[in-house]
Amino acid sequence: MRSLLAYTAVMMVCVLGGSSSSVVAQDLPWDVYLDFESDAACDLVNAGNLELVVFSDTGELVVVTGTDYSLGPDAFVNEDGLYFFAEIPLGEIVFADDGNGFRTVWLLAFDGTVLELDPVTGGPIFTDLIPDDFLGVPCDAFTLWDDDDFDGVLDEVDNCPFDFGNYRLGCPCEVFDDDEDAVNDCFDLCPNTAVGELVDSDGCEIIVVVQPPPVTVVQPPPVIFACGNFSTLTLAMTFGTLVTLRLARRRNS
């Protein structure tokens, strides 16, 4: 994280620098150096006193420490990573440990010591220092390809290279609607609804409850047993009266 912040700060100098050369350094591609042993990559070259990028087409050295500007025309790096000044090879760009166990790109003399450069002409300043004498320099051993929008996704695989969002493939979540419900993934609280389902503003399925019709209970009519023109109740009452009268006669006789 420390190195990423340092890299971002340096690259923001490139992008936001006030000089006209800032635009040149921003627009033209520069070389990315690979360390096949540690699987690291870097586009910042560390001299002892400067941080540089190297233009891919011309080998021109551009300083990205403080102010973004090109060194003098006598200083350049060829396609093999050899550093020339006044057409004389005086050093090379190599990966080396920087003192805290990381692999970093350095501009070294052929004896392995760190070169400094004249900040105007780009001429060599020889030192007795080695990369291990430095700590915490930018571009440690993680992949740092060109990443113009600083979203952590390499430009060559970034589907949205000018957007800071990195929800997926370097793009913000507004770009995606995985369940195709017209609610983008930023605001979709139910991101896996079936395609074609009716959803609300949160992207969740609207469940329609169908109320069944009310049930009317029909009471059956009372059952009346009839014999001729007399109901059963009438017959029972009449029979009871007759029995009562007969019992009364017997008691009186």
Number of C-alpha atoms within 10 A of each C-alpha: 7 12 15 16 12 15 20 16 13 20 21 14 17 25 17 14 18 12 12 10 16 21 16 16 21 16 10 10 14 22 19 19 21 17 16 9 8 12 11 20 22 24 22 28 27 24 20 21 14 19 21 23 23 25 19 16 12 12 20 21 25 28 24 23 15 12 17 27 23 23 20 17 12 15 24 24 21 18 11 8 17 20 23 20 18 12 10 11 16 18 22 20 21 19 24 19 19 21 16 14 13 19 24 28 29 26 29 28 23 14 9 17 19 26 27 21 19 15 15 11 14 22 20 19 14 15 13 10 15 20 25 15 11 13 13 15 19 23 25 25 20 16 17 20 20 19 18 20 18 21 20 18 25 19 18 10 11 20 15 19 20 15 15 16 20 18 15 14 15 23 20 16 15 13 14 16 18 15 19 17 25 14 22 19 21 14 14 20 14 16 19 15 18 12 10 10 15 14 17 15 13 14 24 18 17 11 10 7 6 6 6 6 6 6 6 6 6 6 6 6 6 6 6 8 10 12 9 7 7 11 12 14 12 13 13 11 10 11 11 11 11 11 10 10 10 10 10 11 9 8 7 6 5
